Amino acid sequence: MTGLLEGTVGWPEETARAYRAAGLWRGETLGGLLAAWAKRSGDATAVVSGDERLSYRDLDRRAAERAAGLLALGVRSGDRLVVQLPNTAEFVVLLFGLLRIGAVPVLALPAHRRTEILHLAELSQAVGYVIADVREGFDYRDLAAEVVAAVPSVRQVLVLGDPGPYTALADVSGDPAGPEDAVPVAPSDVAVLLISGGTTGRPKLIPRTHDDYAYNARAAAEVCGLTEADRYLVALPVAHNFPLACPGVLGVLGVGGTLVMTESPSPDTAFALVERERVTVTALVPPLARLWADAAAWSRLDLSSLRLVQVGGAKCDTDLARRLPGALGCDLQQVFGMAEGLLNFTRADDPFETVATTQGRPLSPSDEVRVVDPDDGSDVPDGEIGELLTRGPYTLRGYYRAEAYNTTAFTPDGFFRTGDLVRRTPTGHLVVEGRIKDVVNRGGEKVPATELEDLLLAHPAVGLAAVIGLPDADLGERLCAVVVPAAGAERPPRLKELKAHLTALGVARFKLPDRLVVLPELPLTAVGKISKRDLVARLTSEEGPRP
């Protein structure tokens, strides 16, 4: 890795040479790839965003103009800009404009607010902040004023829409034949800084290079069987790794397909786009997949063009996995991965039982996976639960500017400690059993929350479930089941009924919940995962620690 970003950790040179020799890293930059794709696909439609349609040639030209405009503003290679834009064509244009000059986007999510954005701007030492004007009643320009006041390095605010006191993003443009073509960008440079998706602590920054991210997207597109005929609905926030490169935006453009952008993933909006644009592929998180499956039963819109729905971001429970293909009339692909790197996919030729009950197997033959005892680090046999450790050609070797944290997040030989509890099947597929930090310690007995959630979801009156630990002076933590009633349920489930249900399934007594909370909906993180941190904070504040 070059010295453009101080505070990054690269692959050992011997390892990097091996990835290049194997043809995984091809010495390409993402900005250079767009130029090649434009030459290949020309007038074919690259992006559909509302009434706007950009061909590959249009996208390449606009990215070049944006790059020249950024240089005119003083943005240079290695500069970081926090980018917080919705799912629009402008996100794609800006992304490639930044990539073309070697500037590094810090990809924030639209749901992030003051705490997250100030942290990201300070940590990245960002020189700019790129926002929309107003979305869903929230004025990002007010947030920008706080960022500028608090973070001295931020000298530019660019706004999609009404700029107010700042600079309109539409005005950041220049001659595409100008000096931007001479800006040196190396394949080993950091291309983007992704945001860690954990539900605890402040987000960390994940450096992804041109080399590894291009391979990530290309290999994912191959596993998904993407072709130029595919039309991909970007339903999840595009700044998230899943819809950006798994295969997402980069994978679709890499094969000459079409991106269909939407700011709302609701069935009403998304189904209309599927019908109008003949969408073939999309990616969803489990709560959204469940909503789509329920809505498809009454929708009169034509979803017959769908061939593949990816579900990831959190574990897809078995009942939903079995129901989804019939409900949406397409194939299901389970995806388990992380912005830090390792991706696992079920394959088209997997038996349906494997698709329904596992979260896939590693994307790359060069992915190295270990499942280890969390206490002593020894490898556990297939079928036993352990912590997932990994390293490979697209898995980071260190978080950005996190030297102290990296000493515990990585083994001395470079394996990333994911914190995920998994078991590996004889076929190499992984089954997610929870998180090390998502284990309730009830009187010394450790209960993986995901295991119990899956069993609760098998009850007909339970639509969504989250298992959390609440403080208890005697037990340390009490088991609390938080559920949303299933659509059509006559009444919410009762604790006694759920205990009987779990007991009938053979669940150990110590895993039975001590408390049941019924809510109309569960709080979600910015990337659509259930926010257990918010649940714990809410329920603890309501009752206080139990004496």
C-alpha positions as CSV (number, residue, x, y, z in Angstrom):
1,M,0.0,0.0,0.0
2,T,1.3,3.5,-0.8
3,G,1.8,6.2,1.8
4,L,-1.2,8.2,0.7
5,L,-3.1,7.3,3.9
6,E,-1.1,7.2,7.0
7,G,-2.7,4.9,9.5
8,T,-3.5,2.1,7.2
9,V,-2.2,-1.5,7.3
10,G,-1.5,-3.4,4.1
11,W,-1.0,-7.0,3.2
12,P,2.5,-8.4,3.5
13,E,4.3,-8.0,0.2
14,E,4.8,-11.7,-0.3
15,T,1.0,-12.3,0.1
16,A,0.2,-9.4,-2.2
17,R,2.5,-10.9,-4.9
18,A,0.7,-14.2,-4.5
19,Y,-2.7,-12.6,-5.1
20,R,-1.4,-10.8,-8.2
21,A,0.1,-14.0,-9.5
22,A,-3.2,-15.8,-9.1
23,G,-5.0,-13.2,-11.1
24,L,-7.1,-12.0,-8.2
25,W,-5.6,-8.6,-8.1
26,R,-5.3,-7.3,-11.7
27,G,-3.6,-4.0,-11.1
28,E,-6.8,-2.0,-12.0
29,T,-8.2,1.1,-10.4
30,L,-11.9,1.5,-10.0
31,G,-11.9,4.9,-11.8
32,G,-10.0,3.3,-14.7
33,L,-12.4,0.5,-14.8
34,L,-15.3,2.9,-15.4
35,A,-13.6,4.2,-18.5
36,A,-13.1,0.7,-19.7
37,W,-16.8,-0.2,-19.0
38,A,-17.9,3.0,-20.9
39,K,-15.8,1.9,-23.9
40,R,-17.3,-1.5,-23.8
41,S,-21.0,-0.7,-23.1
42,G,-21.3,2.8,-24.6
43,D,-24.9,3.8,-24.9
44,A,-26.3,1.0,-22.8
45,T,-28.1,2.2,-19.7
46,A,-25.9,2.2,-16.7
47,V,-28.1,4.0,-14.1
48,V,-31.8,4.7,-13.7
49,S,-32.7,7.2,-11.0
50,G,-36.2,8.6,-11.0
51,D,-36.7,10.1,-14.4
52,E,-33.0,10.3,-15.0
53,R,-31.2,7.7,-17.2
54,L,-27.5,7.6,-17.7
55,S,-25.7,5.6,-20.3
56,Y,-22.3,4.2,-19.6
57,R,-20.8,6.9,-21.7
58,D,-22.8,9.6,-19.8
59,L,-21.7,8.2,-16.4
60,D,-18.0,8.2,-17.4
61,R,-18.3,11.7,-18.8
62,R,-20.0,13.1,-15.7
63,A,-17.6,11.4,-13.4
64,A,-14.7,13.0,-15.3
65,E,-16.4,16.4,-15.1
66,R,-17.0,15.9,-11.4
67,A,-13.3,14.9,-10.9
68,A,-12.1,18.0,-12.7
69,G,-14.4,20.2,-10.5
70,L,-13.2,18.6,-7.3
71,L,-9.6,19.3,-8.3
72,A,-10.5,22.9,-9.0
73,L,-11.8,23.1,-5.4
74,G,-8.5,21.9,-4.1
75,V,-9.3,18.3,-3.4
76,R,-6.3,16.1,-3.9
77,S,-5.2,12.5,-3.9
78,G,-5.4,11.0,-0.4
79,D,-7.9,13.6,0.8
80,R,-10.9,12.2,2.6
81,L,-14.5,13.4,2.2
82,V,-17.4,12.2,4.2
83,V,-20.1,11.3,1.7
84,Q,-23.7,11.1,3.0
85,L,-26.0,10.9,0.0
86,P,-29.2,8.9,-0.7
87,N,-29.6,6.4,-3.4
88,T,-29.4,8.6,-6.5
89,A,-27.4,8.7,-9.7
90,E,-25.3,11.5,-8.2
91,F,-23.9,9.1,-5.6
92,V,-22.5,7.0,-8.4
93,V,-21.2,10.0,-10.3
94,L,-19.5,11.4,-7.2
95,L,-18.1,8.1,-6.2
96,F,-16.3,7.6,-9.5
97,G,-15.3,11.3,-9.6
98,L,-13.5,10.9,-6.3
99,L,-12.0,7.5,-7.2
100,R,-10.6,9.0,-10.5
101,I,-8.5,11.5,-8.6
102,G,-7.5,9.3,-5.7
103,A,-9.6,11.1,-3.2
104,V,-11.1,8.8,-0.6
105,P,-14.9,8.8,0.1
106,V,-15.8,8.0,3.7
107,L,-19.1,6.3,3.0
108,A,-21.6,7.4,5.7
109,L,-25.3,6.3,5.7
110,P,-28.2,8.7,5.4
111,A,-29.5,7.6,8.9
112,H,-26.3,8.8,10.6
113,R,-26.6,11.9,12.7
114,R,-24.4,14.3,14.7
115,T,-22.6,11.7,16.9
116,E,-21.6,9.4,14.0
117,I,-20.8,12.2,11.5
118,L,-18.6,14.2,13.9
119,H,-16.8,11.0,14.8
120,L,-16.2,10.0,11.2
121,A,-15.1,13.5,10.1
122,E,-12.7,13.7,13.0
123,L,-11.3,10.2,12.7
124,S,-10.8,10.5,8.9
125,Q,-9.5,14.1,9.1
126,A,-11.9,14.9,6.3
127,V,-11.5,17.9,4.1
128,G,-15.1,17.9,2.9
129,Y,-18.6,16.8,3.7
130,V,-21.1,15.9,0.9
131,I,-24.8,15.8,1.7
132,A,-28.3,16.1,0.4
133,D,-30.3,19.2,1.4
134,V,-33.4,17.8,3.1
135,R,-34.6,14.2,3.3
136,E,-37.6,13.0,5.3
137,G,-37.8,16.3,7.2
138,F,-34.2,16.3,8.2
139,D,-32.0,19.3,7.1
140,Y,-28.5,18.0,6.5
141,R,-27.2,21.5,6.1
142,D,-27.9,22.2,9.8
143,L,-25.8,19.2,10.6
144,A,-23.1,20.4,8.2
145,A,-22.9,23.7,10.2
146,E,-22.1,21.7,13.3
147,V,-19.5,19.6,11.5
148,V,-17.7,22.7,10.1
149,A,-17.7,24.3,13.5
150,A,-16.4,21.3,15.3
151,V,-13.9,19.7,12.8
152,P,-11.3,22.3,11.6
153,S,-10.1,20.1,8.7
154,V,-13.5,20.2,6.9
155,R,-13.2,23.1,4.5
156,Q,-15.8,22.2,1.9
157,V,-19.5,21.3,2.1
158,L,-21.1,20.2,-1.1
159,V,-24.9,19.8,-1.3
160,L,-27.1,17.8,-3.6
161,G,-30.1,20.2,-4.1
162,D,-30.5,23.6,-2.5
163,P,-27.0,24.4,-1.2
164,G,-28.1,27.1,1.3
165,P,-24.8,28.7,2.4
166,Y,-22.7,26.0,0.9
167,T,-21.6,24.8,-2.6
168,A,-24.1,23.1,-4.9
169,L,-22.7,19.7,-6.0
170,A,-24.1,20.3,-9.5
171,D,-21.7,23.2,-9.8
172,V,-18.6,21.1,-9.0
173,S,-17.7,20.4,-12.6
174,G,-14.9,21.0,-15.0
175,D,-13.4,20.1,-18.4
176,P,-13.2,16.3,-18.6
177,A,-10.1,16.6,-20.7
178,G,-8.4,18.7,-18.0
179,P,-5.7,17.8,-15.5
180,E,-7.6,15.1,-13.7
181,D,-6.4,12.6,-16.3
182,A,-2.9,13.1,-15.0
183,V,-3.6,12.3,-11.4
184,P,-1.7,9.2,-10.4
185,V,-3.8,6.5,-8.7
186,A,-2.2,3.2,-7.8
187,P,-4.2,-0.1,-7.5
188,S,-2.8,-0.6,-4.0
189,D,-4.1,2.8,-2.8
190,V,-7.1,3.0,-0.5
191,A,-10.2,3.5,-2.7
192,V,-12.9,3.9,-0.1
193,L,-13.3,3.9,3.7
194,L,-16.3,1.9,4.7
195,I,-18.0,2.1,8.0
196,S,-18.0,-0.9,10.4
197,G,-21.5,-2.2,10.9
198,G,-21.4,-3.3,14.5
199,T,-24.2,-2.4,16.9
200,T,-21.9,-1.4,19.8
201,G,-19.3,1.3,20.1
202,R,-18.4,4.0,17.7
203,P,-18.0,3.0,14.1
204,K,-14.5,2.2,12.8
205,L,-13.2,2.9,9.3
206,I,-12.4,0.0,7.0
207,P,-9.8,0.7,4.2
208,R,-10.6,-1.0,1.0
209,T,-8.1,-0.8,-1.8
210,H,-8.7,-0.6,-5.6
211,D,-7.1,-4.1,-5.9
212,D,-9.1,-5.9,-3.3
213,Y,-12.5,-4.1,-3.8
214,A,-12.4,-4.7,-7.6
215,Y,-11.8,-8.4,-6.9
216,N,-14.6,-8.4,-4.3
217,A,-17.2,-7.1,-6.7
218,R,-16.0,-9.1,-9.7
219,A,-16.0,-12.4,-7.9
220,A,-19.4,-11.7,-6.3
221,A,-20.8,-11.0,-9.7
222,E,-19.5,-14.3,-11.0
223,V,-21.1,-16.2,-8.1
224,C,-24.4,-14.5,-8.7
225,G,-24.3,-15.2,-12.4
226,L,-24.7,-11.5,-13.3
227,T,-24.8,-10.6,-17.0
228,E,-25.5,-7.5,-19.0
229,A,-29.2,-8.4,-19.1
230,D,-29.5,-8.0,-15.3
231,R,-31.2,-5.0,-13.8
232,Y,-30.3,-4.5,-10.1
233,L,-32.5,-2.6,-7.7
234,V,-30.4,-0.7,-5.2
235,A,-32.9,-0.9,-2.3
236,L,-30.6,-0.8,0.7
237,P,-28.5,2.3,1.4
238,V,-25.9,2.4,-1.4
239,A,-23.0,3.4,0.9
240,H,-23.3,0.0,2.6
241,N,-20.9,-2.7,1.4
242,F,-23.7,-5.2,0.6
243,P,-25.4,-3.1,-2.2
244,L,-22.2,-1.4,-3.2
245,A,-19.9,-4.4,-4.0
246,C,-21.5,-7.7,-3.1
247,P,-21.9,-7.6,-6.2
248,G,-24.1,-4.4,-6.0
249,V,-23.2,-1.3,-7.9
250,L,-19.6,-2.2,-8.8
251,G,-20.5,-5.8,-9.8
252,V,-23.4,-4.8,-12.0
253,L,-21.5,-2.1,-13.8
254,G,-18.6,-4.5,-14.2
255,V,-20.8,-6.9,-16.4
256,G,-22.6,-4.1,-18.3
257,G,-25.9,-4.4,-16.4
258,T,-28.3,-1.6,-15.2
259,L,-28.6,-0.1,-11.8
260,V,-32.1,1.0,-10.7
261,M,-31.8,3.4,-7.7
262,T,-34.5,4.0,-5.1
263,E,-34.5,6.1,-2.0
264,S,-37.3,3.9,-0.5
265,P,-37.3,0.2,-0.2
266,S,-40.9,0.0,0.8
267,P,-43.0,-2.6,-1.1
268,D,-45.2,0.1,-2.7
269,T,-42.2,2.0,-4.2
270,A,-39.9,-1.0,-4.8
271,F,-42.5,-3.2,-6.4
272,A,-43.5,-0.5,-8.8
273,L,-39.9,-0.2,-9.9
274,V,-39.5,-3.9,-10.3
275,E,-42.5,-3.9,-12.6
276,R,-41.5,-0.8,-14.6
277,E,-37.8,-1.5,-15.0
278,R,-38.1,-5.3,-15.1
279,V,-35.7,-5.7,-12.2
280,T,-34.0,-9.1,-12.0
281,V,-31.9,-8.9,-8.8
282,T,-31.8,-7.1,-5.5
283,A,-30.4,-7.3,-2.0
284,L,-32.4,-7.1,1.2
285,V,-31.9,-7.4,4.9
286,P,-34.1,-9.9,6.8
287,P,-36.7,-7.5,8.2
288,L,-37.2,-5.9,4.7
289,A,-37.3,-9.4,3.1
290,R,-40.1,-10.4,5.5
291,L,-42.0,-7.2,4.7
292,W,-41.7,-7.8,1.0
293,A,-42.8,-11.4,1.4
294,D,-45.9,-10.3,3.3
295,A,-46.7,-7.5,0.8
296,A,-46.3,-9.7,-2.2
297,A,-49.4,-11.7,-1.1
298,W,-51.7,-8.7,-1.7
299,S,-49.7,-6.7,-4.3
300,R,-51.1,-6.7,-7.9
301,L,-47.8,-5.4,-9.3
302,D,-45.8,-7.7,-11.6
303,L,-42.8,-9.1,-9.9
304,S,-42.2,-11.9,-12.4
305,S,-38.9,-10.4,-13.7
306,L,-37.2,-11.1,-10.4
307,R,-34.8,-14.0,-10.7
308,L,-32.7,-13.6,-7.5
309,V,-33.1,-12.0,-4.1
310,Q,-30.1,-11.8,-1.9
311,V,-30.7,-11.7,1.9
312,G,-27.9,-10.7,4.2
313,G,-26.7,-8.1,6.7
314,A,-28.1,-10.3,9.5
315,K,-29.0,-14.0,9.7
316,C,-32.1,-14.9,7.7
317,D,-34.2,-17.2,9.9
318,T,-35.0,-20.6,8.4
319,D,-38.8,-20.0,8.2
320,L,-38.3,-16.9,6.2
321,A,-35.8,-18.5,4.0
322,R,-38.2,-21.3,3.2
323,R,-41.1,-18.9,2.5
324,L,-39.3,-16.2,0.4
325,P,-38.8,-18.0,-2.9
326,G,-42.5,-18.9,-3.1
327,A,-43.7,-15.5,-2.0
328,L,-41.6,-13.5,-4.4
329,G,-41.3,-16.1,-7.2
330,C,-37.6,-16.1,-7.5
331,D,-34.5,-17.8,-6.1
332,L,-33.0,-16.9,-2.7
333,Q,-29.3,-16.4,-2.0
334,Q,-28.2,-16.2,1.6
335,V,-25.2,-13.9,2.0
336,F,-23.1,-13.6,5.2
337,G,-20.3,-11.2,5.1
338,M,-18.8,-8.0,6.5
339,A,-17.5,-4.7,5.2
340,E,-14.2,-5.8,6.6
341,G,-14.0,-8.4,3.9
342,L,-15.0,-12.1,4.0
343,L,-18.2,-12.9,2.0
344,N,-20.1,-16.2,2.0
345,F,-22.8,-17.0,-0.5
346,T,-25.1,-19.9,-1.1
347,R,-24.8,-21.0,-4.7
348,A,-27.3,-21.7,-7.4
349,D,-26.5,-25.4,-7.4
350,D,-26.8,-25.8,-3.7
351,P,-29.7,-28.0,-2.5
352,F,-32.6,-25.9,-1.3
353,E,-32.1,-27.3,2.2
354,T,-28.6,-25.8,2.2
355,V,-29.9,-22.5,0.9
356,A,-32.5,-22.4,3.6
357,T,-30.4,-23.5,6.6
358,T,-26.9,-22.1,6.0
359,Q,-25.4,-18.7,5.3
360,G,-23.2,-19.8,2.4
361,R,-19.6,-20.7,1.9
362,P,-16.6,-18.4,1.2
363,L,-16.5,-16.4,-2.0
364,S,-12.9,-17.0,-2.9
365,P,-10.7,-20.1,-3.1
366,S,-8.0,-17.9,-1.4
367,D,-10.3,-17.1,1.6
368,E,-8.7,-18.7,4.7
369,V,-11.3,-19.5,7.4
370,R,-10.8,-20.8,10.9
371,V,-13.5,-21.6,13.5
372,V,-11.9,-21.5,16.9
373,D,-12.6,-21.9,20.6
374,P,-13.1,-18.3,21.8
375,D,-11.3,-19.0,25.1
376,D,-8.1,-20.7,23.9
377,G,-8.0,-20.1,20.2
378,S,-7.8,-23.7,19.2
379,D,-9.6,-24.9,16.1
380,V,-12.9,-26.7,16.8
381,P,-14.2,-29.6,14.7
382,D,-16.8,-29.1,12.0
383,G,-20.3,-28.9,13.5
384,E,-19.1,-27.3,16.7
385,I,-19.7,-23.6,17.4
386,G,-16.7,-21.3,17.6
387,E,-15.5,-17.8,16.6
388,L,-14.9,-17.1,13.0
389,L,-11.4,-16.0,12.1
390,T,-10.5,-15.1,8.5
391,R,-7.9,-13.6,6.2
392,G,-7.8,-13.4,2.4
393,P,-7.5,-11.3,-0.8
394,Y,-10.2,-8.8,0.2
395,T,-10.2,-8.9,4.0
396,L,-8.5,-6.0,5.7
397,R,-5.4,-6.4,7.8
398,G,-6.2,-3.4,10.1
399,Y,-8.8,-0.7,10.7
400,Y,-7.8,2.8,9.7
401,R,-6.1,4.8,12.5
402,A,-6.8,2.2,15.1
403,E,-3.4,0.8,16.1
404,A,-4.4,-0.1,19.6
405,Y,-7.6,-1.8,18.6
406,N,-5.9,-3.7,15.8
407,T,-3.7,-5.5,18.3
408,T,-6.8,-7.4,19.6
409,A,-8.9,-7.4,16.5
410,F,-6.2,-9.4,14.5
411,T,-4.1,-12.4,15.4
412,P,-0.3,-11.9,15.1
413,D,-0.4,-13.8,11.7
414,G,-3.1,-11.5,10.3
415,F,-6.4,-13.3,10.8
416,F,-9.3,-11.0,11.5
417,R,-11.2,-11.9,14.6
418,T,-14.8,-11.4,13.4
419,G,-16.6,-11.8,16.7
420,D,-19.1,-14.0,14.9
421,L,-20.0,-17.4,16.3
422,V,-20.5,-20.0,13.6
423,R,-20.4,-23.7,12.9
424,R,-19.0,-25.1,9.7
425,T,-20.8,-28.0,7.9
426,P,-18.9,-30.8,6.1
427,T,-19.5,-29.0,2.8
428,G,-17.8,-25.9,4.1
429,H,-21.0,-23.8,4.5
430,L,-21.2,-21.6,7.6
431,V,-24.2,-21.4,9.9
432,V,-24.3,-18.2,12.0
433,E,-25.0,-18.8,15.6
434,G,-24.6,-15.3,16.9
435,R,-21.9,-12.9,18.1
436,I,-19.5,-13.3,21.0
437,K,-20.9,-10.1,22.3
438,D,-24.4,-11.3,21.4
439,V,-24.3,-14.0,24.0
440,V,-26.4,-13.6,27.2
441,N,-24.5,-14.7,30.2
442,R,-27.3,-15.9,32.6
443,G,-25.8,-17.0,35.8
444,G,-22.7,-18.4,34.1
445,E,-24.7,-20.2,31.4
446,K,-24.1,-18.6,28.0
447,V,-27.0,-18.4,25.6
448,P,-26.4,-17.5,21.9
449,A,-29.1,-15.0,21.1
450,T,-29.4,-15.9,17.5
451,E,-30.1,-19.5,18.3
452,L,-33.0,-18.6,20.6
453,E,-34.3,-16.0,18.1
454,D,-34.6,-18.6,15.4
455,L,-36.6,-20.9,17.7
456,L,-38.9,-18.1,18.8
457,L,-39.5,-17.2,15.1
458,A,-40.9,-20.7,14.6
459,H,-43.8,-19.8,16.8
460,P,-46.8,-18.8,14.6
461,A,-47.6,-15.7,16.7
462,V,-44.0,-14.3,16.4
463,G,-43.1,-12.1,13.4
464,L,-39.8,-10.7,14.6
465,A,-37.7,-11.5,17.6
466,A,-34.6,-10.1,19.4
467,V,-33.0,-11.7,22.5
468,I,-31.1,-9.5,24.8
469,G,-29.6,-9.6,28.3
470,L,-30.9,-7.2,30.9
471,P,-28.9,-6.4,34.1
472,D,-29.6,-8.5,37.1
473,A,-27.8,-8.4,40.5
474,D,-28.0,-12.1,41.0
475,L,-27.7,-13.7,37.6
476,G,-25.6,-11.0,35.9
477,E,-28.1,-10.9,33.0
478,R,-31.6,-12.0,32.6
479,L,-32.9,-13.3,29.3
480,C,-35.4,-11.0,27.7
481,A,-37.3,-11.9,24.5
482,V,-38.5,-8.8,22.6
483,V,-41.0,-9.8,19.9
484,V,-43.2,-8.2,17.2
485,P,-46.4,-10.2,16.7
486,A,-46.8,-11.9,13.3
487,A,-49.1,-10.4,10.7
488,G,-52.5,-11.9,11.1
489,A,-51.9,-13.2,14.7
490,E,-55.1,-13.0,16.7
491,R,-53.2,-11.7,19.7
492,P,-49.6,-11.2,20.9
493,P,-47.9,-14.3,22.3
494,R,-47.6,-14.7,26.0
495,L,-44.4,-15.6,27.9
496,K,-45.9,-18.9,29.2
497,E,-46.8,-19.9,25.6
498,L,-43.3,-19.1,24.3
499,K,-41.6,-21.1,27.1
500,A,-43.9,-24.1,26.3
501,H,-43.0,-23.7,22.7
502,L,-39.3,-23.7,23.4
503,T,-39.5,-26.6,25.8
504,A,-41.3,-28.6,23.2
505,L,-38.4,-27.9,20.8
506,G,-36.0,-29.3,23.3
507,V,-34.5,-26.1,24.5
508,A,-32.6,-26.3,27.7
509,R,-34.3,-24.7,30.7
510,F,-31.6,-22.1,31.3
511,K,-32.3,-20.8,27.7
512,L,-35.9,-20.0,28.4
513,P,-36.6,-16.2,28.6
514,D,-37.2,-14.6,31.9
515,R,-39.1,-11.8,30.5
516,L,-41.2,-11.1,27.4
517,V,-41.6,-7.6,25.8
518,V,-44.1,-7.1,22.9
519,L,-43.5,-4.1,20.7
520,P,-45.1,-2.9,17.4
521,E,-41.7,-2.8,15.8
522,L,-38.0,-3.2,16.6
523,P,-35.4,-0.4,16.4
524,L,-33.0,-0.8,13.5
525,T,-29.5,0.4,12.9
526,A,-28.6,2.5,9.9
527,V,-27.9,-0.6,7.9
528,G,-31.2,-2.3,8.8
529,K,-30.0,-4.6,11.6
530,I,-31.9,-4.9,14.8
531,S,-30.4,-2.4,17.3
532,K,-30.0,-4.4,20.5
533,R,-28.1,-1.6,22.0
534,D,-31.2,0.6,21.8
535,L,-33.4,-2.1,23.1
536,V,-31.2,-2.7,26.1
537,A,-31.0,1.0,26.8
538,R,-34.7,1.5,26.5
539,L,-35.7,-1.5,28.7
540,T,-33.0,-0.8,31.3
541,S,-34.0,2.8,31.7
542,E,-37.7,1.8,32.0
543,E,-37.2,-0.5,34.9
544,G,-33.6,0.1,36.2
545,P,-31.2,-2.7,37.2
546,R,-33.1,-5.4,39.0
547,P,-32.1,-5.6,42.7
